[in-house]
C-alpha cells in the first residue's frame, strides 16, 4: 500500500510540474480545484464600461484573456504586459496593441489618452501614471488581490506569516493590499473613488498536482517555490487531502472604481 501511495504522489508531482503556466487561463483546474467568483462579476462590469468608452487601456493584461472576452471594444485599445511568455500569448490574442512594459514603469502613452483604464489582479499599480493617462472624467476599473489571499496555503507550505502591512510607496501599491491602502493610494494620485468592495472567497484544492500548478503560476503565494524545495510539505499536503478531502483556502478580492 505504501508503494502505491508513494507512486500516486510522485505521479501528482510529475503531472503538476508538466503543465504550462503562461497566461491567466485557469481552465486546466476544472475538476482539480475551485474558487468562488466575486459577486460583482469583473468581466461583466468591464464589458459594460468598454461598450461606452472611446479609448481603453488594459494594464498588465496577462495573456490577454479577459480583454479578448469583451464583446464590444472601443475604437482605441491598448494593453501592457511585463512577463515575456504572457506578452507572446497576449499579442497572439490581441495583436500589436500590447506594449512590453514593466509592472512599475511609466506608461508609454500621452497624457489624457484614455477614458477607461482597467486591470485585473495587477502586480503593481502606478497610480500617478493611471491618473496621468486618464482623460478628465475618465475611469479606472480594477480587481485587485487583497492582503492575506490564500494565506492558508502559504502558511501550510512556509509556516506562519509574521509582520504587518508593508510600507507603501504612494505612487505604487503591490499585490496583496488592503482596502484602506488601496483607496488612500488612489486618492493621493488625485482620483475620486466611486466604488470599492471586498470579498473573501472559498478555494478548494482536490489534489497535490493542482497545488503545484497553482504555486508555479501564482508565484507570489510561495516565493521561490520549486517542487524539489517543497517536496516534504507537498507530501504532507497530499496525505492530508487523501485523508480529509480538499485543502481549503480563501482568496481576497477588492473591486475599485475611481474617477479622474
N, C-alpha and C positions, 0 to 999 in steps of 0.2 A: 504493500500500500504506500509506503514512504516513497519508493521509487516512482510510483505513478504520480503522486502529488508533486514530487520534485520535477518530474518531466513536464507536468502541466504548467508549473510556474516558469520553467525555462522557456516553454513554448509561448507563454504570455509575454515574457520579456522580448523574445525574438520578434514576435508579431508587432509589439508596440514600437520597437526600435526601427522597423522597416517602413512604417507609414510615413509618407511625405507630410511635412508640416508647414509648407509655404502657404501664404494666404490665410484668410479667415473663413474658409469653408469648413464647417463642423459636421458635415453630413456623415463622415465616417463614424461618428459617435452614436449613430442611431442604433438602438438596442444594446449599446455598451455603456452609455452614460446619459443622464438627463439634466436639464436645467430649466427651471421656471423662467418664463419670459416676463419682463416688466409689463405692468398693466397698461402703460401709456402707448406701447407699440411704436418704437422709434421709426421703423421703416415706413409705417403708415403716416406718421407726422411729417417725415421728410418728404414723402410723395406729395402731401398736401401743400407744404411750403414751396416745393420746387415748381409745382404747376403754375404758381403765380409770380415766380421770380423771373428776373431778366438775366442775371449772371450769378452763377453758383460756383463756390469753391468747396471741395471736399478735402479737408486736411487729414493727412495720414490715412489714406483710403484703404490701406492693406492691399488685398488683391483686387480691389475694385468691386467686390461682390455686392455691397449694399447699394452703391451708386448705380451699378448696372441694373439693379432691380427696380429703379424708379421708372414708372411708365411714361411720364411726360417730363422731359428735361428742358430747361430754359435755353435760349439761343446761345448763350455763352456758358461753357462748362470747363472747369479746370480742377485738377487734383494734385496732391503731393503725396509722396511716399519715400521713406528713408531706406528701407531694407531692400537690397537689390533683388533677392528672389521674389519678394512681393511686387516690386516695381515691374518686373518682367510679366507677372500674371496680370497686373493692373493694365499695363499697356496693351496686352493681348485683348483684354475685355473692352477697354475704353479708348484706345488709340494713343496718339502722341500728346493728348491733353494732360498727361500725367508727368509732372516735373519731379526730378530726383532732388529732394530737399531733406536735410537733417531735421530731426524732430524739434530741436531747439534753435534752429536757424531762422534768419529773416526770411519772410515770404517773398518770392521773386515776382511780385505783382505791383502795379501802381497803386497809389493812394485812392481810396474810394472806388475801387474797381468792381466790387461785388455787393449785391443787395442781400445775398444769403451765403453765409459761411457755415459749414456743417462738419461734424466729426463724430465718429463712433469709436469709443474707447481709445482716445488719444493717449499716447505715452507721455507727452509733454504738451502744454498749451502756452504758446506765446501770446498772452492776452494783449500786449501792446501791438503786436503785428495783426491780430484779428481785428482790433479796433481800427487800425490804420487802413486796412484794405476794404473795410465796410463803407458803404455809402451812408450818409446821414439817413437815419431811419431804417438802415439795414439790420438784419437779424443774424445772430449766432445761435444755432440749434445743435446740441450735442448730448450724447450719452456718455458719461464718464464712469470710470471704475472707482467705487468708493473704498475708503480705507477699511482694512480688515477683510477684504474679499478673499474667500477661500482660505481663511485663516486656519480652519480645522486641518486642512491638508498640509499647509505649510508647517504647522506645529507638529503634526504627526511625523513628517519627514525630518524636520530640523530641530525639534524641541521648542520650548516656549519662546514666543516672540516678545522681547522686552523693549522698553523705551516708548516714548510718546510720539506725538506728531512731529515730523521733521520740520525744520525751518524751511520757509517757502520764499523764494525769490518773488517779489511782487509782479515780475513780468511773466513768470512761468509757474504752472502747477503741474506736478507729475502724477502719473498713475497711482491711485490709492489715496485720494484726498477726501476730506470730509466736506459737508455742505457749507459750513461757515467759511472755511478756507477758499472754497470754490467761488462763493458769492463775493467775498472780500476781494479776491484777485480780479474778478470781472469788473467790480465797481471801481477799483483803483485804476483800471485801464480806461475808465470813462464810459462804461456800458451800464445801462439800466436793466436790472434783472427783472424780467416779466414773469418768469415761472421757474420754480425749482422743486423737484420731487426726489424722494429717496425710497428705495425698497430693498429689503433683504430677500433673496430668492434661493429656494432649496435646490441643491445639486446632489445627484447620486451617481456614484461610480460602481459599475457592476463587475469589473474585473481589473486586474493589475495592468493589462495592456492599455486600457482606457486611461489609467492614471499616467502611464509612461508617455503616451501620446500627448496628453494634456500638458504635462510638465515640459515636454520638448517644445510644445507650441506656444504656451503662455509662460515665457521663460522667467518672468519676474516672480512667479509663485514660489519657486525654489531656486534662487540664483546659483548658477554654476552647476545645475543638475546634469548628471550623467547616470546611465543605468549602472555602470560599474561602481561609481562612488556611493550610490544609494541602494545597492543590491540587498543589503541586510534589511533595510527599512521596507523596501518593496516586498520582500518575502514575508515580513511580519504583516504587511497590509494584505497581501494575498491570503494568508492564513485567516486574518480577521474576516475578510469577505466570504471565504469558504465556510466559515463557522457561523457568522452572524448576518450575512446579507450585505447589501450595498453600503459602501462608505459614504456618509452624508456630510456635506459641507454647505456653505452658503456664500453666494456671490452678493456683492453690494453694488447697486447701480444708482446713479444720480442723473436725472434729466435736468438740463438747464437751458433756458432760452433767454437771451439778452439782446437788447436793442441799443444801437449807437444813437 
